[in-house]
């Protein structure tokens, strides 16, 4: 993918939050030096708190592995995805 070539795809083991906290998600983005438009791709199930934590942040779009679109990928500066989400995307495309 062009995102990999451009070094704009960031893969993390997981994004687990004990409660929906926007400030905690903002700290994750800051730690990863993400300042511009980012697409966060989460696994299809089990990341409700991460989704709720990210949805109110400016320039952040959240998608699940099954609903991510090419348009989403093209219209973002960075993609932040969990390993589980990437595995689910690979299964769909295989």
C-alpha positions as CSV (number, residue, x, y, z in Angstrom):
1,X,0.0,0.0,0.0
2,X,1.1,3.6,-0.6
3,X,0.6,4.4,3.1
4,X,3.3,1.8,4.0
5,X,5.6,3.2,1.4
6,X,5.0,6.8,2.6
7,X,5.5,5.7,6.2
8,X,2.1,6.9,7.1
9,X,0.7,3.6,8.4
10,X,1.2,3.2,12.1
11,X,0.5,-0.2,13.6
12,X,0.0,-0.7,17.4
13,X,-0.6,-3.9,19.3
14,X,-3.8,-2.6,20.8
15,X,-5.7,0.5,21.9
16,X,-7.3,-0.5,25.2
17,X,-9.0,2.0,27.5
18,X,-10.7,1.2,30.8
19,X,-13.2,3.9,30.2
20,X,-14.1,6.3,27.3
21,X,-11.6,9.2,27.9
22,X,-11.0,11.6,25.0
23,X,-8.0,13.1,26.9
24,X,-6.3,9.7,27.1
25,X,-6.7,9.1,23.4
26,X,-5.3,12.5,22.7
27,X,-2.2,11.6,24.7
28,X,-1.8,8.5,22.6
29,X,-1.9,10.6,19.4
30,X,0.6,13.0,20.9
31,X,3.0,10.2,21.9
32,X,2.9,9.0,18.3
33,X,3.5,12.5,17.0
34,X,0.2,12.5,15.1
35,X,-0.9,16.1,14.6
36,X,-2.9,16.0,11.3
37,X,-5.8,14.1,9.9
38,X,-5.7,10.5,11.1
39,X,-7.9,7.5,10.4
40,X,-8.0,5.1,13.3
41,X,-8.9,1.5,12.3
42,X,-10.1,-0.7,15.1
43,X,-11.1,-4.4,15.1
44,X,-14.7,-5.2,14.4
45,X,-15.5,-5.9,18.0
46,X,-14.1,-5.2,21.5
47,X,-12.8,-1.6,21.2
48,X,-15.9,0.4,22.2
49,X,-14.0,2.6,24.7
50,X,-11.3,3.4,22.1
51,X,-13.9,4.3,19.6
52,X,-15.8,6.5,22.1
53,X,-12.5,8.1,23.3
54,X,-11.5,9.1,19.7
55,X,-14.7,10.2,18.1
56,X,-14.8,13.7,19.6
57,X,-11.2,14.6,18.6
58,X,-10.7,17.1,15.8
59,X,-9.2,15.6,12.6
60,X,-9.8,12.0,13.8
61,X,-12.0,9.5,11.9
62,X,-12.7,6.2,13.5
63,X,-13.5,3.1,11.4
64,X,-13.7,-0.6,12.0
65,X,-11.8,-3.1,9.9
66,X,-14.9,-4.2,8.1
67,X,-16.1,-0.7,7.3
68,X,-12.9,1.1,6.3
69,X,-13.1,2.4,2.7
70,X,-10.6,3.4,0.1
71,X,-11.9,6.9,0.3
72,X,-11.2,7.0,4.0
73,X,-7.6,5.8,3.4
74,X,-7.0,8.3,0.6
75,X,-8.4,11.3,2.5
76,X,-6.2,11.1,5.6
77,X,-2.6,11.9,6.4
78,X,-1.9,9.0,8.7
79,X,-3.6,5.6,9.5
80,X,-3.4,4.3,13.0
81,X,-4.5,0.6,13.1
82,X,-4.3,-2.1,15.7
83,X,-2.7,-5.5,14.7
84,X,-6.1,-7.2,15.1
85,X,-7.7,-4.7,12.7
86,X,-4.9,-5.2,10.1
87,X,-5.4,-9.0,10.4
88,X,-9.1,-8.6,9.8
89,X,-8.5,-6.4,6.8
90,X,-6.1,-9.0,5.4
91,X,-8.7,-11.8,5.8
92,X,-11.2,-9.8,3.9
93,X,-8.8,-9.0,1.0
94,X,-7.3,-12.5,0.8
